[in-house]
Amino acid sequence: MLQTGNKTAGSRRPRRAWETLPDDQLLSLRFCDLKLRVQGTELEDAVLRLYRELAMRGIRFRPHCWLAQEWFSPDGIPGIAIPFYLAHRRLMRIERRFMREVEGGNRNWLMRILRHEAGHAIDSAYQLRRRSHWRAVFGPASLPYPDTYRPRPGSRRFVQHLGAWYAQAHPTEDFAETFAVWLKPRSAWRREYLGWPACAKLEYIDTLAKDIGPSKPLIANRSTIEEVTHERRTLRQHYEQKLARYRMPRRSGADELLLKVFTAAPRSRDLPKASSLLRELRHPLRQQIMRSGAFSEYLVHQVLRLMIERCEALNLYVRGSRRELKAHLLWVIARLAESYEERQLPRVSL
């Protein structure tokens, strides 16, 4: 459980014996061996900041926080599970090595996710989804969480907060995303969403907060789920399973798409190989498609790696102008990423 303190996070963080271990030895440790906690870390400062933001909005509720293997807020438990790697910079480095990104790895990103998860927690604390007005605004929370969802980037019925138009995934995510936008200090949501149907949802939360804010939560369950202090799996087992969950199928329709862009029968063997060109363009392609906010850096990295592997296996060569080719490659990356995300979506409580 989180305990408050007055010292700065940097001055109170204890040294860990495993901090200087090489990756291979660190991966052999069990989660419970790491002795991780929120208290005394930079995470504690972020959680305390969340509490101040809730207080500024007149909300007395404070979600309890613990360390787990990923972000989530369990249904019926008004708390927030925070990924273990955010408790220590050494663990953030190994997360980046395997997953190519650290979700919540900077202060702005961390607070955005915490506000989102606080939306889930306050929903559980006050059983908001049972209210008829809540259901009228966001839809029934009882709807099954979909295996896939196809975002509508142009829709103004939903706020835009975490990226990938996540509010469109399910009514509970719509509420959590809308709550996060409303909660942000000095949020200009009335101006930014003026004329959007999503503004009515923000107005509803503004009214709802005045109603429930001073009240004691209906649910006071302080349980924790999947807390890493009790987890006996090793970090290596964790990453093996996590990578297997996100691994791209070896072909995944890539061959057909790549043959639309490259050729297996070049007029001259002096033409550049497709795999070499992809390696050369990998960074600018990744940067350009990441700016859309539709896909995670890890997924884009996996797609590009698959494309290079298939170009080598098929012995493909470049054809046409480079200028046109770049646009075609961005299209292929997006198609493959969309195909993968339709099969692998985050958990409801992300």
C-alpha positions in Angstrom: 0.0 0.0 0.0 1.1 3.5 -0.6 2.3 5.4 2.5 3.0 9.2 2.1 6.2 10.8 3.0 7.9 14.2 2.9 11.4 13.5 1.5 12.1 13.7 -2.2 12.0 10.4 -4.1 15.7 10.6 -5.0 16.9 11.0 -1.4 15.0 8.1 0.0 15.5 5.4 -2.6 17.4 2.5 -1.1 20.2 0.9 -3.1 19.4 -2.6 -4.4 21.9 -5.4 -4.6 20.6 -6.4 -8.0 21.0 -2.9 -9.6 24.4 -3.7 -11.0 23.8 -7.2 -12.2 24.2 -7.9 -15.9 20.9 -8.6 -17.7 21.3 -12.3 -17.8 21.6 -12.6 -14.0 18.9 -10.1 -13.4 16.5 -12.0 -15.6 17.1 -15.1 -13.4 15.7 -13.4 -10.4 12.1 -13.9 -9.2 9.8 -11.0 -8.9 9.5 -11.6 -5.1 13.3 -11.4 -4.9 13.4 -7.8 -6.1 11.6 -6.6 -2.9 9.8 -3.8 -4.9 7.4 -1.3 -3.5 5.9 2.1 -4.5 7.0 3.8 -1.3 10.3 5.7 -1.6 10.4 5.8 -5.4 9.5 8.4 -8.0 6.3 6.5 -8.4 5.2 7.7 -5.0 5.5 11.3 -6.0 3.4 10.6 -9.1 0.7 8.9 -7.0 0.7 11.8 -4.5 0.3 14.2 -7.4 -2.7 12.2 -8.6 -4.2 12.5 -5.1 -3.7 16.3 -5.2 -5.4 16.5 -8.5 -8.4 14.6 -7.2 -8.5 16.9 -4.1 -8.4 19.9 -6.4 -11.5 18.6 -8.1 -13.3 18.1 -4.8 -13.0 14.3 -4.8 -12.2 12.7 -1.5 -11.6 9.2 -3.0 -8.0 8.0 -3.2 -7.3 4.8 -5.1 -4.7 2.6 -3.5 -1.8 1.5 -5.6 0.5 -1.5 -5.9 3.0 -3.1 -8.2 2.0 -5.7 -10.7 3.3 -7.0 -14.1 1.2 -4.5 -16.1 -1.2 -1.6 -15.8 -4.8 -2.4 -14.8 -7.6 -1.6 -12.4 -9.6 -4.7 -11.4 -13.4 -4.6 -11.7 -14.8 -4.2 -8.2 -11.5 -3.1 -6.6 -11.0 0.7 -6.5 -7.3 0.6 -6.9 -4.5 0.8 -9.5 -1.9 -1.8 -10.4 1.3 -0.2 -11.7 3.9 -2.1 -13.8 6.8 -3.2 -11.7 9.5 -1.7 -14.0 8.4 1.8 -13.1 9.7 1.3 -9.6 13.3 1.4 -10.7 15.3 2.8 -13.6 17.3 -0.4 -13.9 14.1 -2.3 -14.5 13.0 0.3 -17.0 16.1 -0.3 -19.0 15.4 -4.0 -19.3 11.8 -3.3 -20.2 13.0 -1.1 -23.0 15.4 -3.7 -24.2 12.7 -6.3 -24.7 9.6 -4.2 -25.5 11.2 -1.3 -27.2 9.3 1.2 -25.0 8.5 1.8 -21.4 4.8 2.5 -21.0 4.5 5.4 -18.6 8.3 5.9 -18.6 8.2 9.7 -18.4 6.3 12.0 -16.0 3.8 13.2 -18.6 3.0 9.8 -19.9 2.8 8.3 -16.3 0.3 10.9 -15.2 -1.9 10.4 -18.3 -2.1 6.7 -17.5 -2.7 7.2 -13.8 -5.6 9.6 -14.5 -7.1 7.0 -16.9 -6.7 4.2 -14.3 -8.2 6.5 -11.6 -11.3 6.7 -13.8 -11.6 2.9 -13.7 -11.0 3.0 -9.9 -13.6 5.7 -9.2 -16.1 3.8 -11.4 -15.6 0.8 -9.0 -15.5 2.9 -5.8 -18.9 4.5 -6.5 -20.4 1.8 -8.7 -21.0 4.4 -11.3 -21.8 2.1 -14.2 -25.0 1.0 -12.4 -26.4 4.5 -12.8 -29.0 4.9 -15.5 -27.5 8.3 -16.5 -24.0 6.8 -16.8 -25.3 4.1 -19.1 -27.2 6.7 -21.2 -24.0 8.7 -21.7 -21.4 6.0 -22.2 -23.4 2.8 -22.9 -23.9 -0.3 -20.9 -20.7 -1.6 -19.2 -22.1 -5.1 -19.5 -21.3 -5.1 -23.2 -18.7 -7.8 -23.8 -15.3 -6.4 -24.3 -14.6 -6.9 -28.1 -11.9 -9.1 -29.5 -11.3 -6.3 -32.0 -12.4 -2.8 -32.6 -11.8 -0.6 -35.6 -11.2 3.0 -34.6 -12.8 5.9 -36.3 -10.2 8.6 -36.2 -12.5 11.3 -37.4 -15.2 10.7 -34.7 -16.0 13.6 -32.4 -18.0 11.4 -30.0 -15.0 10.4 -28.1 -12.1 12.3 -26.4 -8.5 11.7 -27.4 -6.2 10.9 -24.6 -4.0 7.8 -24.5 -3.7 7.3 -28.3 -5.0 4.7 -30.7 -8.5 6.2 -30.1 -8.8 3.9 -27.1 -12.0 5.5 -25.8 -13.8 3.8 -28.7 -12.9 0.3 -27.4 -15.7 -0.1 -24.8 -18.0 2.1 -22.6 -15.7 1.6 -19.6 -12.7 2.8 -21.5 -14.8 5.7 -22.9 -15.5 6.8 -19.3 -11.9 6.3 -18.1 -10.5 8.4 -21.0 -13.1 11.1 -20.5 -12.5 11.2 -16.8 -8.7 11.6 -17.4 -9.2 14.5 -19.8 -11.5 16.2 -17.2 -9.1 15.5 -14.3 -6.0 17.0 -15.8 -5.1 20.3 -14.1 -5.8 23.4 -16.1 -7.5 21.2 -18.7 -9.0 23.4 -21.4 -11.6 20.7 -22.3 -14.5 23.1 -22.7 -12.5 25.0 -25.4 -10.8 22.0 -27.0 -14.0 19.9 -27.3 -16.4 22.8 -28.1 -19.0 21.6 -30.6 -18.0 17.9 -30.2 -20.6 15.4 -28.9 -17.8 14.3 -26.5 -18.2 17.6 -24.7 -21.5 16.4 -23.3 -19.7 13.5 -21.7 -17.2 15.8 -20.1 -20.0 18.0 -18.8 -21.7 14.9 -17.3 -18.4 14.0 -15.4 -18.1 17.6 -14.2 -21.7 17.4 -12.7 -21.1 13.8 -11.5 -17.9 14.8 -9.6 -19.8 17.5 -7.7 -22.4 14.9 -6.7 -20.0 12.1 -5.5 -16.9 14.1 -4.7 -17.6 14.8 -1.0 -19.2 11.3 -0.5 -17.5 8.3 1.0 -16.9 5.5 -1.6 -19.5 2.7 -1.6 -16.7 0.1 -2.1 -13.8 0.3 0.3 -12.0 -2.9 -0.9 -8.3 -2.5 -0.4 -7.3 -5.8 -2.0 -4.4 -6.2 -4.4 -4.4 -8.4 -7.5 -1.3 -10.0 -9.0 1.0 -8.1 -6.7 4.6 -8.8 -7.6 5.8 -9.2 -4.0 4.0 -12.6 -4.1 5.0 -13.6 -7.6 7.6 -16.4 -7.8 8.1 -16.4 -11.6 11.4 -15.0 -12.9 11.8 -11.9 -15.0 13.0 -14.2 -17.8 9.7 -16.2 -17.7 7.7 -13.0 -17.7 9.4 -11.6 -20.8 9.3 -14.9 -22.7 5.5 -15.0 -22.1 5.0 -11.3 -22.9 7.0 -11.5 -26.1 5.1 -14.6 -27.2 1.9 -12.8 -26.7 3.0 -9.9 -29.0 5.0 -11.8 -31.5 4.0 -11.3 -35.1 3.0 -14.4 -37.1 5.9 -15.1 -39.5 4.0 -14.2 -42.6 0.8 -12.5 -41.5 -0.1 -11.6 -45.1 3.2 -9.7 -45.5 4.3 -11.5 -48.6 1.4 -10.5 -50.7 1.7 -6.8 -49.6 5.4 -6.7 -50.2 5.1 -8.1 -53.7 2.9 -5.1 -54.5 5.7 -2.8 -53.6 8.9 -4.7 -54.5 9.8 -7.1 -57.3 11.3 -10.6 -57.3 12.3 -10.3 -61.0 14.4 -7.1 -61.3 15.5 -5.9 -64.7 19.0 -5.5 -63.3 20.8 -7.1 -60.4 22.4 -3.7 -59.8 19.1 -2.5 -58.2 19.1 -2.2 -54.4 17.8 -5.1 -52.4 14.5 -4.4 -50.7 15.8 -5.6 -47.3 18.8 -3.2 -47.5 16.5 -0.3 -48.3 14.2 -1.1 -45.5 17.1 -1.1 -43.0 18.2 2.2 -44.4 14.7 3.7 -44.0 13.7 1.9 -40.8 14.2 4.9 -38.5 12.4 7.6 -40.6 9.5 5.2 -41.4 9.1 4.3 -37.7 9.2 8.0 -36.7 6.6 9.0 -39.3 4.1 6.3 -38.5 4.5 6.8 -34.8 3.4 10.4 -35.2 -0.1 9.1 -36.0 -0.4 7.8 -32.5 -2.3 4.7 -33.8 0.3 2.0 -33.0 2.8 1.3 -30.2 6.5 1.6 -31.0 7.0 -2.1 -30.2 4.4 -3.1 -32.7 5.9 -0.9 -35.5 9.3 -2.3 -34.7 8.0 -5.9 -35.0 6.3 -5.1 -38.3 9.4 -3.6 -39.8 11.5 -6.6 -38.6 9.0 -9.0 -40.2 9.1 -7.0 -43.5 12.9 -7.1 -43.6 12.9 -10.9 -42.9 10.3 -11.6 -45.7 12.1 -9.4 -48.2 15.3 -11.4 -47.6 13.5 -14.7 -47.8 11.8 -13.7 -51.0 14.9 -12.1 -52.5 13.0 -8.9 -53.3 14.4 -5.8 -55.1 13.4 -2.2 -55.3 11.4 -1.0 -58.2 10.1 2.5 -59.0 11.0 5.8 -57.5 12.0 6.1 -53.9 9.6 9.0 -53.4 6.6 6.9 -54.3 8.0 3.9 -52.5 8.1 5.6 -49.1 4.4 6.3 -49.2 3.7 2.7 -50.3 5.8 1.3 -47.4 3.9 3.4 -44.8 0.7 1.9 -46.2 2.1 -1.6 -45.9 3.3 -1.0 -42.3 -0.2 0.4 -41.3 -2.0 -2.6 -43.0 0.2 -5.2 -41.2 -0.1 -3.4 -37.8 -3.9 -3.1 -38.2 -4.1 -6.8 -39.1 -2.1 -7.7 -36.0 -4.0 -5.4 -33.6 -7.3 -6.9 -34.7 -6.2 -10.2 -33.2 -4.4 -8.8 -30.1 -6.2 -6.1 -28.1 -5.3 -4.9 -24.6 -7.2 -6.0 -21.5 -10.3 -4.1 -20.5 -8.6 -2.5 -17.6 -5.5 -1.2 -19.4 
